[in-house]
Amino acid sequence: MHTKNTYNLECLLLSLENLHIKDPDEIKAILKLSDYGRLGNEVWKIIHNTKWSMVNNNGKYVIGALNKTRKQG
């Protein structure tokens, strides 16, 4: 069940907007890989711990990092 106690989709969408991730396909992939902003998902660590000035394509980076953690876990 998607509740405010277990998901923060609104904050995830705002974070993606702040990172200038606008490609609908990238957003869709990130939402799916992050379980739509489930709290405790790796997407939050990726968003907060990445030095974004070093990243060329934010959307592709987040997707790649989420796929990498998925394969490890």
mmCIF file as gemmi writes it, N, C-alpha and C atoms, coordinates in Angstrom:
data_model
loop_
_atom_site.group_PDB
_atom_site.id
_atom_site.type_symbol
_atom_site.label_atom_id
_atom_site.label_alt_id
_atom_site.label_comp_id
_atom_site.label_asym_id
_atom_site.label_entity_id
_atom_site.label_seq_id
_atom_site.pdbx_PDB_ins_code
_atom_site.Cartn_x
_atom_site.Cartn_y
_atom_site.Cartn_z
_atom_site.occupancy
_atom_site.B_iso_or_equiv
_atom_site.pdbx_formal_charge
_atom_site.auth_seq_id
_atom_site.auth_asym_id
_atom_site.pdbx_PDB_model_num
ATOM 1 N N . MET Axp A 1 ? 0.836 -1.188 0 1 0 ? 1 A 1
ATOM 2 C CA . MET Axp A 1 ? 0 0 0 1 0 ? 1 A 1
ATOM 3 C C . MET Axp A 1 ? 0.879 1.25 0 1 0 ? 1 A 1
ATOM 4 N N . HIS Axp A 2 ? 0.556 2.176 -0.842 1 0 ? 2 A 1
ATOM 5 C CA . HIS Axp A 2 ? 1.326 3.412 -0.966 1 0 ? 2 A 1
ATOM 6 C C . HIS Axp A 2 ? 0.795 4.449 0.024 1 0 ? 2 A 1
ATOM 7 N N . THR Axp A 3 ? 1.513 4.617 1.128 1 0 ? 3 A 1
ATOM 8 C CA . THR Axp A 3 ? 1.134 5.626 2.122 1 0 ? 3 A 1
ATOM 9 C C . THR Axp A 3 ? 2.3 6.576 2.322 1 0 ? 3 A 1
ATOM 10 N N . LYS Axp A 4 ? 2.035 7.683 2.989 1 0 ? 4 A 1
ATOM 11 C CA . LYS Axp A 4 ? 3.094 8.654 3.275 1 0 ? 4 A 1
ATOM 12 C C . LYS Axp A 4 ? 4.156 8.065 4.2 1 0 ? 4 A 1
ATOM 13 N N . ASN Axp A 5 ? 3.794 7.008 4.937 1 0 ? 5 A 1
ATOM 14 C CA . ASN Axp A 5 ? 4.745 6.377 5.847 1 0 ? 5 A 1
ATOM 15 C C . ASN Axp A 5 ? 5.727 5.472 5.122 1 0 ? 5 A 1
ATOM 16 N N . THR Axp A 6 ? 5.376 5.028 3.914 1 0 ? 6 A 1
ATOM 17 C CA . THR Axp A 6 ? 6.236 4.089 3.197 1 0 ? 6 A 1
ATOM 18 C C . THR Axp A 6 ? 6.719 4.61 1.844 1 0 ? 6 A 1
ATOM 19 N N . TYR Axp A 7 ? 6.111 5.659 1.333 1 0 ? 7 A 1
ATOM 20 C CA . TYR Axp A 7 ? 6.467 6.195 0.017 1 0 ? 7 A 1
ATOM 21 C C . TYR Axp A 7 ? 6.518 7.715 0.058 1 0 ? 7 A 1
ATOM 22 N N . ASN Axp A 8 ? 7.377 8.281 -0.791 1 0 ? 8 A 1
ATOM 23 C CA . ASN Axp A 8 ? 7.413 9.731 -0.925 1 0 ? 8 A 1
ATOM 24 C C . ASN Axp A 8 ? 7.573 10.091 -2.396 1 0 ? 8 A 1
ATOM 25 N N . LEU Axp A 9 ? 6.552 9.749 -3.154 1 0 ? 9 A 1
ATOM 26 C CA . LEU Axp A 9 ? 6.556 9.997 -4.595 1 0 ? 9 A 1
ATOM 27 C C . LEU Axp A 9 ? 6.672 11.485 -4.899 1 0 ? 9 A 1
ATOM 28 N N . GLU Axp A 10 ? 5.959 12.3 -4.148 1 0 ? 10 A 1
ATOM 29 C CA . GLU Axp A 10 ? 5.978 13.742 -4.38 1 0 ? 10 A 1
ATOM 30 C C . GLU Axp A 10 ? 7.398 14.309 -4.262 1 0 ? 10 A 1
ATOM 31 N N . CYS Axp A 11 ? 8.112 13.894 -3.234 1 0 ? 11 A 1
ATOM 32 C CA . CYS Axp A 11 ? 9.482 14.371 -3.031 1 0 ? 11 A 1
ATOM 33 C C . CYS Axp A 11 ? 10.408 13.831 -4.118 1 0 ? 11 A 1
ATOM 34 N N . LEU Axp A 12 ? 10.191 12.591 -4.538 1 0 ? 12 A 1
ATOM 35 C CA . LEU Axp A 12 ? 11.011 12.019 -5.6 1 0 ? 12 A 1
ATOM 36 C C . LEU Axp A 12 ? 10.821 12.804 -6.892 1 0 ? 12 A 1
ATOM 37 N N . LEU Axp A 13 ? 9.587 13.095 -7.25 1 0 ? 13 A 1
ATOM 38 C CA . LEU Axp A 13 ? 9.322 13.864 -8.471 1 0 ? 13 A 1
ATOM 39 C C . LEU Axp A 13 ? 9.934 15.257 -8.384 1 0 ? 13 A 1
ATOM 40 N N . LEU Axp A 14 ? 9.869 15.875 -7.218 1 0 ? 14 A 1
ATOM 41 C CA . LEU Axp A 14 ? 10.475 17.19 -7.021 1 0 ? 14 A 1
ATOM 42 C C . LEU Axp A 14 ? 11.997 17.099 -7.15 1 0 ? 14 A 1
ATOM 43 N N . SER Axp A 15 ? 12.58 16.043 -6.596 1 0 ? 15 A 1
ATOM 44 C CA . SER Axp A 15 ? 14.029 15.85 -6.7 1 0 ? 15 A 1
ATOM 45 C C . SER Axp A 15 ? 14.452 15.671 -8.146 1 0 ? 15 A 1
ATOM 46 N N . LEU Axp A 16 ? 13.693 14.9 -8.909 1 0 ? 16 A 1
ATOM 47 C CA . LEU Axp A 16 ? 14.014 14.701 -10.325 1 0 ? 16 A 1
ATOM 48 C C . LEU Axp A 16 ? 13.915 16.02 -11.087 1 0 ? 16 A 1
ATOM 49 N N . GLU Axp A 17 ? 12.915 16.807 -10.745 1 0 ? 17 A 1
ATOM 50 C CA . GLU Axp A 17 ? 12.759 18.122 -11.375 1 0 ? 17 A 1
ATOM 51 C C . GLU Axp A 17 ? 13.949 19.017 -11.042 1 0 ? 17 A 1
ATOM 52 N N . ASN Axp A 18 ? 14.363 19.006 -9.784 1 0 ? 18 A 1
ATOM 53 C CA . ASN Axp A 18 ? 15.505 19.82 -9.353 1 0 ? 18 A 1
ATOM 54 C C . ASN Axp A 18 ? 16.803 19.389 -10.028 1 0 ? 18 A 1
ATOM 55 N N . LEU Axp A 19 ? 16.883 18.102 -10.39 1 0 ? 19 A 1
ATOM 56 C CA . LEU Axp A 19 ? 18.066 17.592 -11.082 1 0 ? 19 A 1
ATOM 57 C C . LEU Axp A 19 ? 17.954 17.772 -12.6 1 0 ? 19 A 1
ATOM 58 N N . HIS Axp A 20 ? 16.898 18.458 -13.041 1 0 ? 20 A 1
ATOM 59 C CA . HIS Axp A 20 ? 16.655 18.743 -14.464 1 0 ? 20 A 1
ATOM 60 C C . HIS Axp A 20 ? 16.5 17.461 -15.281 1 0 ? 20 A 1
ATOM 61 N N . ILE Axp A 21 ? 15.898 16.45 -14.668 1 0 ? 21 A 1
ATOM 62 C CA . ILE Axp A 21 ? 15.586 15.213 -15.377 1 0 ? 21 A 1
ATOM 63 C C . ILE Axp A 21 ? 14.181 15.4 -15.925 1 0 ? 21 A 1
ATOM 64 N N . LYS Axp A 22 ? 14.101 15.568 -17.253 1 0 ? 22 A 1
ATOM 65 C CA . LYS Axp A 22 ? 12.825 15.915 -17.875 1 0 ? 22 A 1
ATOM 66 C C . LYS Axp A 22 ? 12.333 14.865 -18.878 1 0 ? 22 A 1
ATOM 67 N N . ASP Axp A 23 ? 13.227 13.984 -19.316 1 0 ? 23 A 1
ATOM 68 C CA . ASP Axp A 23 ? 12.85 12.967 -20.302 1 0 ? 23 A 1
ATOM 69 C C . ASP Axp A 23 ? 11.812 12.022 -19.699 1 0 ? 23 A 1
ATOM 70 N N . PRO Axp A 24 ? 10.617 11.961 -20.285 1 0 ? 24 A 1
ATOM 71 C CA . PRO Axp A 24 ? 9.541 11.114 -19.729 1 0 ? 24 A 1
ATOM 72 C C . PRO Axp A 24 ? 9.937 9.645 -19.59 1 0 ? 24 A 1
ATOM 73 N N . ASP Axp A 25 ? 10.743 9.142 -20.536 1 0 ? 25 A 1
ATOM 74 C CA . ASP Axp A 25 ? 11.171 7.742 -20.448 1 0 ? 25 A 1
ATOM 75 C C . ASP Axp A 25 ? 12.122 7.527 -19.274 1 0 ? 25 A 1
ATOM 76 N N . GLU Axp A 26 ? 13.009 8.493 -19.036 1 0 ? 26 A 1
ATOM 77 C CA . GLU Axp A 26 ? 13.926 8.397 -17.901 1 0 ? 26 A 1
ATOM 78 C C . GLU Axp A 26 ? 13.152 8.486 -16.591 1 0 ? 26 A 1
ATOM 79 N N . ILE Axp A 27 ? 12.209 9.403 -16.51 1 0 ? 27 A 1
ATOM 80 C CA . ILE Axp A 27 ? 11.397 9.551 -15.293 1 0 ? 27 A 1
ATOM 81 C C . ILE Axp A 27 ? 10.631 8.262 -15.022 1 0 ? 27 A 1
ATOM 82 N N . LYS Axp A 28 ? 10.024 7.713 -16.051 1 0 ? 28 A 1
ATOM 83 C CA . LYS Axp A 28 ? 9.259 6.464 -15.91 1 0 ? 28 A 1
ATOM 84 C C . LYS Axp A 28 ? 10.153 5.333 -15.407 1 0 ? 28 A 1
ATOM 85 N N . ALA Axp A 29 ? 11.36 5.218 -15.972 1 0 ? 29 A 1
ATOM 86 C CA . ALA Axp A 29 ? 12.292 4.171 -15.553 1 0 ? 29 A 1
ATOM 87 C C . ALA Axp A 29 ? 12.724 4.36 -14.109 1 0 ? 29 A 1
ATOM 88 N N . ILE Axp A 30 ? 13.01 5.601 -13.724 1 0 ? 30 A 1
ATOM 89 C CA . ILE Axp A 30 ? 13.432 5.88 -12.342 1 0 ? 30 A 1
ATOM 90 C C . ILE Axp A 30 ? 12.297 5.564 -11.368 1 0 ? 30 A 1
ATOM 91 N N . LEU Axp A 31 ? 11.083 5.956 -11.716 1 0 ? 31 A 1
ATOM 92 C CA . LEU Axp A 31 ? 9.943 5.67 -10.846 1 0 ? 31 A 1
ATOM 93 C C . LEU Axp A 31 ? 9.785 4.171 -10.656 1 0 ? 31 A 1
ATOM 94 N N . LYS Axp A 32 ? 9.893 3.425 -11.735 1 0 ? 32 A 1
ATOM 95 C CA . LYS Axp A 32 ? 9.731 1.978 -11.646 1 0 ? 32 A 1
ATOM 96 C C . LYS Axp A 32 ? 10.858 1.349 -10.824 1 0 ? 32 A 1
ATOM 97 N N . LEU Axp A 33 ? 12.108 1.732 -11.106 1 0 ? 33 A 1
ATOM 98 C CA . LEU Axp A 33 ? 13.257 1.161 -10.405 1 0 ? 33 A 1
ATOM 99 C C . LEU Axp A 33 ? 13.286 1.542 -8.927 1 0 ? 33 A 1
ATOM 100 N N . SER Axp A 34 ? 12.713 2.705 -8.586 1 0 ? 34 A 1
ATOM 101 C CA . SER Axp A 34 ? 12.715 3.162 -7.189 1 0 ? 34 A 1
ATOM 102 C C . SER Axp A 34 ? 11.456 2.729 -6.452 1 0 ? 34 A 1
ATOM 103 N N . ASP Axp A 35 ? 10.648 1.899 -7.1 1 0 ? 35 A 1
ATOM 104 C CA . ASP Axp A 35 ? 9.367 1.468 -6.516 1 0 ? 35 A 1
ATOM 105 C C . ASP Axp A 35 ? 8.527 2.692 -6.155 1 0 ? 35 A 1
ATOM 106 N N . TYR Axp A 36 ? 8.558 3.661 -7.061 1 0 ? 36 A 1
ATOM 107 C CA . TYR Axp A 36 ? 7.754 4.887 -6.947 1 0 ? 36 A 1
ATOM 108 C C . TYR Axp A 36 ? 8.025 5.671 -5.662 1 0 ? 36 A 1
ATOM 109 N N . GLY Axp A 37 ? 9.312 5.752 -5.318 1 0 ? 37 A 1
ATOM 110 C CA . GLY Axp A 37 ? 9.705 6.569 -4.175 1 0 ? 37 A 1
ATOM 111 C C . GLY Axp A 37 ? 9.567 5.879 -2.836 1 0 ? 37 A 1
ATOM 112 N N . ARG Axp A 38 ? 9.635 4.539 -2.841 1 0 ? 38 A 1
ATOM 113 C CA . ARG Axp A 38 ? 9.529 3.808 -1.569 1 0 ? 38 A 1
ATOM 114 C C . ARG Axp A 38 ? 10.662 4.246 -0.647 1 0 ? 38 A 1
ATOM 115 N N . LEU Axp A 39 ? 10.307 4.57 0.576 1 0 ? 39 A 1
ATOM 116 C CA . LEU Axp A 39 ? 11.306 4.974 1.558 1 0 ? 39 A 1
ATOM 117 C C . LEU Axp A 39 ? 12.223 3.787 1.831 1 0 ? 39 A 1
ATOM 118 N N . GLY Axp A 40 ? 13.508 4.053 1.925 1 0 ? 40 A 1
ATOM 119 C CA . GLY Axp A 40 ? 14.487 2.993 2.111 1 0 ? 40 A 1
ATOM 120 C C . GLY Axp A 40 ? 15.064 2.492 0.8 1 0 ? 40 A 1
ATOM 121 N N . ASN Axp A 41 ? 14.477 2.897 -0.326 1 0 ? 41 A 1
ATOM 122 C CA . ASN Axp A 41 ? 15.004 2.508 -1.623 1 0 ? 41 A 1
ATOM 123 C C . ASN Axp A 41 ? 16.323 3.244 -1.862 1 0 ? 41 A 1
ATOM 124 N N . GLU Axp A 42 ? 17.206 2.608 -2.609 1 0 ? 42 A 1
ATOM 125 C CA . GLU Axp A 42 ? 18.526 3.184 -2.906 1 0 ? 42 A 1
ATOM 126 C C . GLU Axp A 42 ? 18.461 4.532 -3.611 1 0 ? 42 A 1
ATOM 127 N N . VAL Axp A 43 ? 17.345 4.851 -4.245 1 0 ? 43 A 1
ATOM 128 C CA . VAL Axp A 43 ? 17.248 6.109 -4.992 1 0 ? 43 A 1
ATOM 129 C C . VAL Axp A 43 ? 17.537 7.305 -4.092 1 0 ? 43 A 1
ATOM 130 N N . TRP Axp A 44 ? 17.144 7.229 -2.832 1 0 ? 44 A 1
ATOM 131 C CA . TRP Axp A 44 ? 17.363 8.359 -1.914 1 0 ? 44 A 1
ATOM 132 C C . TRP Axp A 44 ? 18.843 8.544 -1.63 1 0 ? 44 A 1
ATOM 133 N N . LYS Axp A 45 ? 19.594 7.457 -1.443 1 0 ? 45 A 1
ATOM 134 C CA . LYS Axp A 45 ? 21.042 7.55 -1.221 1 0 ? 45 A 1
ATOM 135 C C . LYS Axp A 45 ? 21.719 8.106 -2.468 1 0 ? 45 A 1
ATOM 136 N N . ILE Axp A 46 ? 21.277 7.635 -3.625 1 0 ? 46 A 1
ATOM 137 C CA . ILE Axp A 46 ? 21.862 8.099 -4.891 1 0 ? 46 A 1
ATOM 138 C C . ILE Axp A 46 ? 21.648 9.604 -5.044 1 0 ? 46 A 1
ATOM 139 N N . ILE Axp A 47 ? 20.427 10.061 -4.809 1 0 ? 47 A 1
ATOM 140 C CA . ILE Axp A 47 ? 20.11 11.482 -4.964 1 0 ? 47 A 1
ATOM 141 C C . ILE Axp A 47 ? 20.92 12.341 -3.995 1 0 ? 47 A 1
ATOM 142 N N . HIS Axp A 48 ? 21.04 11.895 -2.756 1 0 ? 48 A 1
ATOM 143 C CA . HIS Axp A 48 ? 21.673 12.734 -1.733 1 0 ? 48 A 1
ATOM 144 C C . HIS Axp A 48 ? 23.19 12.595 -1.672 1 0 ? 48 A 1
ATOM 145 N N . ASN Axp A 49 ? 23.752 11.491 -2.157 1 0 ? 49 A 1
ATOM 146 C CA . ASN Axp A 49 ? 25.189 11.261 -2.012 1 0 ? 49 A 1
ATOM 147 C C . ASN Axp A 49 ? 25.99 11.464 -3.293 1 0 ? 49 A 1
ATOM 148 N N . THR Axp A 50 ? 25.342 11.844 -4.372 1 0 ? 50 A 1
ATOM 149 C CA . THR Axp A 50 ? 26.032 12.017 -5.655 1 0 ? 50 A 1
ATOM 150 C C . THR Axp A 50 ? 26.527 13.447 -5.795 1 0 ? 50 A 1
ATOM 151 N N . LYS Axp A 51 ? 27.739 13.579 -6.277 1 0 ? 51 A 1
ATOM 152 C CA . LYS Axp A 51 ? 28.28 14.909 -6.584 1 0 ? 51 A 1
ATOM 153 C C . LYS Axp A 51 ? 27.815 15.247 -8.001 1 0 ? 51 A 1
ATOM 154 N N . TRP Axp A 52 ? 26.667 15.907 -8.103 1 0 ? 52 A 1
ATOM 155 C CA . TRP Axp A 52 ? 25.988 16.115 -9.383 1 0 ? 52 A 1
ATOM 156 C C . TRP Axp A 52 ? 26.776 16.945 -10.367 1 0 ? 52 A 1
ATOM 157 N N . SER Axp A 53 ? 27.682 17.782 -9.896 1 0 ? 53 A 1
ATOM 158 C CA . SER Axp A 53 ? 28.479 18.599 -10.822 1 0 ? 53 A 1
ATOM 159 C C . SER Axp A 53 ? 29.422 17.734 -11.654 1 0 ? 53 A 1
ATOM 160 N N . MET Axp A 54 ? 29.631 16.491 -11.231 1 0 ? 54 A 1
ATOM 161 C CA . MET Axp A 54 ? 30.519 15.57 -11.94 1 0 ? 54 A 1
ATOM 162 C C . MET Axp A 54 ? 29.759 14.674 -12.925 1 0 ? 54 A 1
ATOM 163 N N . VAL Axp A 55 ? 28.426 14.786 -12.963 1 0 ? 55 A 1
ATOM 164 C CA . VAL Axp A 55 ? 27.59 13.903 -13.776 1 0 ? 55 A 1
ATOM 165 C C . VAL Axp A 55 ? 27.16 14.621 -15.048 1 0 ? 55 A 1
ATOM 166 N N . ASN Axp A 56 ? 27.285 13.94 -16.181 1 0 ? 56 A 1
ATOM 167 C CA . ASN Axp A 56 ? 26.9 14.542 -17.467 1 0 ? 56 A 1
ATOM 168 C C . ASN Axp A 56 ? 25.41 14.408 -17.757 1 0 ? 56 A 1
ATOM 169 N N . ASN Axp A 57 ? 24.84 13.245 -17.506 1 0 ? 57 A 1
ATOM 170 C CA . ASN Axp A 57 ? 23.426 13.01 -17.787 1 0 ? 57 A 1
ATOM 171 C C . ASN Axp A 57 ? 22.774 12.453 -16.526 1 0 ? 57 A 1
ATOM 172 N N . ASN Axp A 58 ? 22.102 13.321 -15.788 1 0 ? 58 A 1
ATOM 173 C CA . ASN Axp A 58 ? 21.557 12.94 -14.485 1 0 ? 58 A 1
ATOM 174 C C . ASN Axp A 58 ? 20.581 11.771 -14.566 1 0 ? 58 A 1
ATOM 175 N N . GLY Axp A 59 ? 19.693 11.795 -15.549 1 0 ? 59 A 1
ATOM 176 C CA . GLY Axp A 59 ? 18.696 10.739 -15.679 1 0 ? 59 A 1
ATOM 177 C C . GLY Axp A 59 ? 19.329 9.383 -15.923 1 0 ? 59 A 1
ATOM 178 N N . LYS Axp A 60 ? 20.234 9.33 -16.895 1 0 ? 60 A 1
ATOM 179 C CA . LYS Axp A 60 ? 20.909 8.071 -17.206 1 0 ? 60 A 1
ATOM 180 C C . LYS Axp A 60 ? 21.756 7.605 -16.018 1 0 ? 60 A 1
ATOM 181 N N . TYR Axp A 61 ? 22.349 8.546 -15.297 1 0 ? 61 A 1
ATOM 182 C CA . TYR Axp A 61 ? 23.16 8.195 -14.133 1 0 ? 61 A 1
ATOM 183 C C . TYR Axp A 61 ? 22.304 7.516 -13.058 1 0 ? 61 A 1
ATOM 184 N N . VAL Axp A 62 ? 21.159 8.113 -12.734 1 0 ? 62 A 1
ATOM 185 C CA . VAL Axp A 62 ? 20.283 7.545 -11.701 1 0 ? 62 A 1
ATOM 186 C C . VAL Axp A 62 ? 19.803 6.157 -12.124 1 0 ? 62 A 1
ATOM 187 N N . ILE Axp A 63 ? 19.407 6.013 -13.378 1 0 ? 63 A 1
ATOM 188 C CA . ILE Axp A 63 ? 18.942 4.718 -13.881 1 0 ? 63 A 1
ATOM 189 C C . ILE Axp A 63 ? 20.061 3.683 -13.772 1 0 ? 63 A 1
ATOM 190 N N . GLY Axp A 64 ? 21.261 4.054 -14.197 1 0 ? 64 A 1
ATOM 191 C CA . GLY Axp A 64 ? 22.397 3.139 -14.122 1 0 ? 64 A 1
ATOM 192 C C . GLY Axp A 64 ? 22.726 2.738 -12.696 1 0 ? 64 A 1
ATOM 193 N N . ALA Axp A 65 ? 22.712 3.714 -11.796 1 0 ? 65 A 1
ATOM 194 C CA . ALA Axp A 65 ? 23.019 3.426 -10.388 1 0 ? 65 A 1
ATOM 195 C C . ALA Axp A 65 ? 21.951 2.526 -9.764 1 0 ? 65 A 1
ATOM 196 N N . LEU Axp A 66 ? 20.688 2.771 -10.086 1 0 ? 66 A 1
ATOM 197 C CA . LEU Axp A 66 ? 19.613 1.92 -9.569 1 0 ? 66 A 1
ATOM 198 C C . LEU Axp A 66 ? 19.711 0.5 -10.119 1 0 ? 66 A 1
ATOM 199 N N . ASN Axp A 67 ? 20.025 0.375 -11.401 1 0 ? 67 A 1
ATOM 200 C CA . ASN Axp A 67 ? 20.199 -0.95 -11.995 1 0 ? 67 A 1
ATOM 201 C C . ASN Axp A 67 ? 21.375 -1.688 -11.348 1 0 ? 67 A 1
ATOM 202 N N . LYS Axp A 68 ? 22.44 -0.961 -11.065 1 0 ? 68 A 1
ATOM 203 C CA . LYS Axp A 68 ? 23.619 -1.562 -10.442 1 0 ? 68 A 1
ATOM 204 C C . LYS Axp A 68 ? 23.286 -2.086 -9.046 1 0 ? 68 A 1
ATOM 205 N N . THR Axp A 69 ? 22.584 -1.295 -8.243 1 0 ? 69 A 1
ATOM 206 C CA . THR Axp A 69 ? 22.234 -1.744 -6.887 1 0 ? 69 A 1
ATOM 207 C C . THR Axp A 69 ? 21.247 -2.892 -6.932 1 0 ? 69 A 1
ATOM 208 N N . ARG Axp A 70 ? 20.41 -2.908 -7.949 1 0 ? 70 A 1
ATOM 209 C CA . ARG Axp A 70 ? 19.438 -3.986 -8.107 1 0 ? 70 A 1
ATOM 210 C C . ARG Axp A 70 ? 20.125 -5.321 -8.378 1 0 ? 70 A 1
ATOM 211 N N . LYS Axp A 71 ? 21.165 -5.273 -9.221 1 0 ? 71 A 1
ATOM 212 C CA . LYS Axp A 71 ? 21.912 -6.488 -9.557 1 0 ? 71 A 1
ATOM 213 C C . LYS Axp A 71 ? 22.718 -6.989 -8.366 1 0 ? 71 A 1
ATOM 214 N N . GLN Axp A 72 ? 23.203 -6.062 -7.528 1 0 ? 72 A 1
ATOM 215 C CA . GLN Axp A 72 ? 23.998 -6.439 -6.352 1 0 ? 72 A 1
ATOM 216 C C . GLN Axp A 72 ? 23.119 -7.035 -5.263 1 0 ? 72 A 1
ATOM 217 N N . GLY Axp A 73 ? 21.89 -6.538 -5.172 1 0 ? 73 A 1
ATOM 218 C CA . GLY Axp A 73 ? 20.992 -6.952 -4.087 1 0 ? 73 A 1
ATOM 219 C C . GLY Axp A 73 ? 20.199 -8.106 -4.489 1 0 ? 73 A 1
